[in-house]
Amino acid sequence: MTSTTYLELSEEGGGAHKFYEVTLDGTDVTIRYGRIGETGQARTASHPTVAKAEATAARKIAEKRRKGYEPAVVGVRKRRAVTRRTIVSQRSTANLAPVLWRFRSGSPAFGIFVDDERCWVGNERGDVYTLSHQGTVTARYGLPDGVKCIVADDFWIYAGCDDGKVYDLGAKIPHVAYEISEDVDIFWLDIHDGVLGVSDVAGRITVIDHEDEFQWSRRSSGDSAWMVRHDEAGVYHGHSRGVTMYDAGTGDERWTVPTSGAVLFGWQEGDEVFAATARNSVDRISKGGAHRSTYRCDGAVFSCAASPDGRYVFAGDNHSSVYCFSRDGRRLWKLATGCGSAYSMQFHQDRLYIVTTDGSLACVDASEEAILAAERGTVPEPVSVKAPSWDAVTPATELETVRSSELVADDGIVVECVDDGGRLRIRVVSEGYDPTLRVQFPKDIRRAGARYVVSEVLTSGSGGFYRVRGDIRRLG
């Protein structure tokens, strides 16, 4: 006989909005959980007897009831709406910036990350593209919901999406790395050494470890927290009242610096953070909590960036203009993007990369010679990059299977999924690794008892766990 218990937890004011379902079928217990209005994730565990299965189901239900979950009917409570940042983008009257190339992704874009090899862009439709620095499209991914941001953590690239999940984009196929079930509406996120910091609509900051387990959460004095930056010392949280720094390990507040307006974006370089505000400014703040400089723009600032040496600070306003300032606050130039207002930006090797309200990823030549020419009205004709008609690579839980007999030396590292008190953990089986250390591994492909072959296993920066890198295959 099969029995199902369905519970929901829904809080007012931007709190939790999730479900938990326990199905008992003989000796099998299936747990399904996720955000209300979505399919969620499911896992099934088999038990030696019906009595033990019943005890497990009862324990799981009791745990959730103690946390505030209540019995509910599937489909009555609806999925909450997702907040979109809205800019009424106005045309800039400044001279055009020297845009070298422009790629139209097809939908307003928030997500951007640039490194020495490629440029990433993710938009509200869930499309993620990679391009070369010369403007050639090299890959396309399709995620289930809008991309809020793209962040890097050493070798690893992650996309935070409106479905409450964070996807690892480091392999051929995207996989779920984190599920932010506590937060209804992610505004921004950042990851440092596998530890995730998430800011949300209610002005909260929540920190989750490499195993997607809750560490701590704090409510700021403001709301609409669009900024979170993370390093080994702390989490820097920008909200409607300013920027607050919390100790990375304990969550204790270390300092708060008021800003001239609500923080709409944040950046960090070295020992400083930069907060773009709705009051036409960017504030430079030391990681010790000292306000150092203010950079004045002519409109609300929706994105900012800095050069690695801190010599230049960049900003993008809601009038489709981009700015460059010297360290001491002097405005060096202001130019028009020609493709909408910049939602996000990054400076890399004399180029300013922006993603905009019309969905463009644009590459601006920010060298001194190009800017001087642009201020005189001379700019290159931007190359219009076309997206190839490739099918997007989408998340999948089915993996390529390889047999043990097919493996050769140096063909990868073998890891194993084990059930640890109802939690699926990963440990390394191959020789030369510490079997007591857990492994950060995608959540959506964990199966109790399964073994996998991964390209690499690397020790985390803290030395407390392992991280997999590259492609993952199921060992048959």
N, C-alpha and C positions, 0 to 999 in steps of 0.2 A: 504494500500500500504506500502511495506517495502522498506526502504532506508538504505544504509550502507556507512559510511565514514571511510576510513582506512588511518591512519597516521603513519609515522615512524620518529624516531630521531636517527641518527647514526653519531657519532663523531669520528674523526681520533685520532690516538695515544692512543687507549685504553679507549676512553670515552664511553658515553651511546650508546646503541645499542638495541633499544626497539620499540615496536609498541603500538598503541592505536586505538581501533576500536569502533565506536558508531553505533548501529543498532536501527533504529526507526521503530516500528511495531505497528501502532495504538496508544494506550495509554501506550505501553511498551517501555522502553529504556534499551537496553542491552549494557553493557560496557565490552569489552574484551581487556586485556592488558597483556604484558609480554615481554620476550626477542624475538627478531626477529629470526624466524626459529623454534619457539616452539609454542605449543598450547596456553599457557598462562592460565590466569584465567578469569572467566566471572561472571558477576552478572546482574540480571534483576530487574528493579524497575518499578512498575505500577503507573500510574498517573490518577487523576480523569477525566481529559479531554485530548483530542488529542492536544489541544493548549498548555497545560502545559507540555506534553511530548515533543513536538517540541521545546519549550523554554529550557527545560533541555538539550536536545541533542545539541542545538545550543550553549548553555553556555559551555558545556563540550568540544566541538570542539574548541571554541574560546580560552578557557584556555590553551589547548595544543598547539595551533598555536602560542600563545604568548610566550610559552616556547621553541619554535624552531621546533616543529613537522611540517612535510610537508606531503602533499598527496603522496601516493605511491601505488604500485601494489603488492599485496600479492605474495610472492615467488620469486620476482626478486632479492631482497637483501638477502643474505644467512646468516645463523648463523655463528658467528665468532668462530674460533678454540679456544679451551681451552688450557692454558699453563700447561704443566706437568713439574715438577722438574725432571731433568735428572741427574743421577749419573752413570758414568762408574765405577761400583764398582769393586775394585781390591781386591785380596785376601791378608789378613793380614799375616805377618810373625811372629806375636806374638803368645804366647801360647794361647790356647783356654780359654775363660771365662767359669765359672761354671754355665752353662745353666741348669736349673732344668727341664723346659719343653718348648716345642715349638709347636705353632699352625700355620699351613700354611693356610692363608685365601683365597689363590687362585689368588691374584693380588697384585702388589706393594701397600704398605699401608702407609698412612700418619697419619690417625686419631688414637689417643690413649687417654684414660683417665682411671685412676685407683683411686678407693676409698677403704674404709674399706670392702665393700661388694663384689665388682666385678671389672673386667677389661673389658674395651671396646676397640674394634679395628674396624676401617673402612678402606676400600681399594678403589682403583681406579675404581673398577667395581660397586661400590655402595653397596657392602655387608657390614653389620655391625653385629658383633658378640659380645656377652658378655660371659665371662668365670669367673669361680671361681678362687681364688688365688691358688688353687691346680691344675688348668688347665683343668677343666671340662666345656664344652660348655653348657651354660644355656639358650641362646636365639639367634635368628637370625632375622635380619631385611633386607629388600631389598629396597634401595632408588633409585630414577630414574636416578641418575648420580653419578660420582665419588665423594668420600668423601675426602675433603681437610683437615678437622680437626674435632676433637670432643672436646668440651669444657663443663665445668660445671659452673653453676651459682647457688650456694647454693644447693638446692635439685634438680634442673633442669639440664638435660643433652641435649645438642644440637649438631647436626652434620651440618657443612657447606659443601655444595655440589657444583659441577661444573655447575649445572643448575641454579645457582644464588639464590637458596633458602636455608633457614636454617630450619632444621626439629627438632621439639621437640620429643625426644625419651622417655619421662617420662611416657607414657601410654601404653596400650596394642598395640595401632596402632600409627605409626608416623603421625604427622600433621605438616603443614607448619606454622612456627612461624613468620618468616620474609621473605620478598622477596627483594633481593638487586637489584632492577631494574636499578639503576644508574650505577652499576659497571659491566663491561663486563666480567671481569675475577678476581674472588676472589682468593687471595693468602692465606690469613689467617684471622681469626676473633677471638674476645673474647667478653664475655658478663659479665657485672657487674650490678646487681640489675635490670635486664631487659633491660639495655641500651647496644646496640650492637655497637662495633667498627669493621670496615672492612678495611683491607689493600688490595691493588690491584697492577696489573702489571705496572701501570703508576706511582707508588710511592705516590698515594693518601691515605689519611685516611678519612673515612666517618663514622659519628656517627648517629645512628638511635635510637629512643626511643622505649618504650615497645609497642606502638601502631603501630610500623613499619613506623613512620613518621620521615622524614629527620630533623636532628638537625643542623649539620654543616659538612663541608668538607674542608680539607686543602691539598695542594699539597706540598710535601717535596722537598728538594733540590736534591734528588736522585730518583731512580726508583726501580722497582722490589721489592716491600715492602713485605717481607716474615714474618715480625714480627709485631704483635700488642698484647699488654697486657694492661689490663684495671683495675683500682681500683676506689675508691670513689673520689680520688683527680685528677687523670689524665689518659690520654691515652698515652702509651709508644710505639712509632712507629719506627721500625727498617727498614732502606732502604739501598740503595747502598752507601750512604755517611756517615751513622752513625745512632744514635738513637736520636729522638726528642720527647720531652714531651709536650703535649698540655693540657690545663686546660679542665677537663671533661665537665664542663658546658658550657663554652664560646667558646672553641676551640682556645683560645689565646696561642701562643707558649711561653713556659716557659724556655726551654733550649734545646740546641743541643750539643751532645757529639760525635765528630768524632771517628770512629772505624778504626782498622787497615785494614779492608777490608769490602766488601759488606756484610750486615747482611743477614744471611740465615735462622735464627731461633731465637726465643726469649723465655725467661722464666722469671718469677718473684717469689720472696719469700720475705715476709716482706717488708722492706724498700729498696730493691734492685731489679734491673733487670739484666739479663744476655743475652748477644748478641753473638751468634755463627757466625763466619765470614768465608768468602772464603779465607782469608789469614792465615789459620791454627791456629786460636785463638778463645778464648772465653773472652769477656770483661765483667767485673763486674762493674756496674754503680749504684751509689746511686740514689734514687728517687728525691734527691735534685739536681742532675746533676753533681756529682763529680765522676771522673773515679777512681776506687779503686784498681783493680787488672787485670792482663792479664794472661791467662792460655794458654800455647803453646802446640799445637798438631803437628803431622807429616803430616797432610793432611788437606784439606778444611773441615771445621766443619759444618755438616748439621743438627745437633741437640745438645741440651744441657739441663741440668736439675741441680737442687741443692737440698740438703737435707733441710727440713724445718728450721733447726737451722742455715743454712748457713755454716756448718762445712765442707761439701764436695761439690764439683762441678764436674759434669759428662759431658762428651762430646762424640760424635760419629762422626768419620770422613768418608771420601769417600773411605777408604781402608779397610772397614769392621772391624775397631777397635773401642773399647770403652775405655775411660780413666776415671780416678778418680784423682782429685787434692785436696790438702788441701786448706783451706781458703786463705793462704798467697801465693798460686801459685805453690807450690811444686807438681810435678807429683808423685802420689803415686803408680799408676799402669796403664798398658796398656795391654789389652787382645783382642783376636779376637772373634767376635760374632759367626762365623761358619755358619751364615745364611744371609749374605749380610750386606750392610751399613745401619745404623740406620737413617731413615727419621725423627722420633720423638722418645722421651723417657720421662719417668717419674720415679722418685725414690719414693718408698713407703715401709716403715718398713723393712729396710735392704735388699730390693730387687730393682733391676733396671729393669724396663720393657721397651722394645724397640719394635718398628715396623720397618720393613726393606724393602729393595728394592726387595726381593723375596717374599714379602707378609707375612712374619712371624711375629707373636707376640711371643716374647721370654721373659722368666722370668729368670733373672740372679741373683744368690745368691751373694749379695755384702757384706756379712758379712766378718769381718776380717779373720776368720778362713778359709772360703771358698776361699778367694782371695789368701791367702798365699799358700794354697794347689795347686791352679791353677798355680801360678807362678813357682811351682816346677814340674808342668806337670800332676798333679792329679786332674781330674775333674769327676763329675758324668756323667753317660750316660743319656742324655736328654730324657725325656718322649716325644714321638711324639703323640700329641693330634689330634684326628681325628674329623672332623666335622660330626655331625649326618646328615642324609638325610632328614632334615626338610624342609618344604616349608618356604620361607622367608615371614615374615609379612611385607606387603607393605603399603604405605600411601593410605588412603581411605577417601572419603568425605561422604560416607553413614555410619550412626551410628546405633547402637542398639537403639531401641525405647522402652520406658517404659511409662506406663500410670500413671496418677496421683493417681488413685485408688490403684495402686500396690505399691506405695511408703509407707514406714514405717518410724517411727522416726529414726533419725540419718542415713538415707539412702543416704544422700548427700545434697548438696547445690544447690538451683535452681537459674540459671542466665538467662537473657533474652537478645536477640539481637534486637537492635533498629536502625532505620535509622536516622542518625544525619547529616542532610544537605548533603546527598549523601555518607557519611561514615558510615559503619556498626560498631556500638559500642556495648559493652557488659556491662551490669550492674547487680548487685545482686538483686534478688527478695526476697530471704529468709530474715526473720527477724534477727535483730542483726547486720546488716551491713549498711554501709553508701551508700545509693542509688546514691549519686552524684559522687562517685569515679568510674572511668572506670576500666575494668577488662582486664588484658592481657589474650588473648584467641586465639586459632589457627585461622588463616585467612581463611583456605580452607573449613571450615565447618560453617562459619557464614551465616545465612539466616535471613533476616529481619522478625521480628515477632516471630521467633522460641524461644522456651525455652529449656534449657538443665539442666541435673542433673550432677554435678561434684563431685568428691570425696572430695576435699578440696578447700577452698578459703583462701589464706593467704595474709596478708598485706605485701607490698614490704618493703624493708629495708629503703627506703626514706619516707615511709608512704603516698606517693602520689597516689598510685593505688593498686589494688588487683591483685593477680596472682592465676591461677587455678593450681591444682596439682592432678595427678592421672587420672583415666578413666573418659570419658565423654559419656553421653547417651542423646539421643534426647527425650524430654518430649512430648508424643503424646496426 
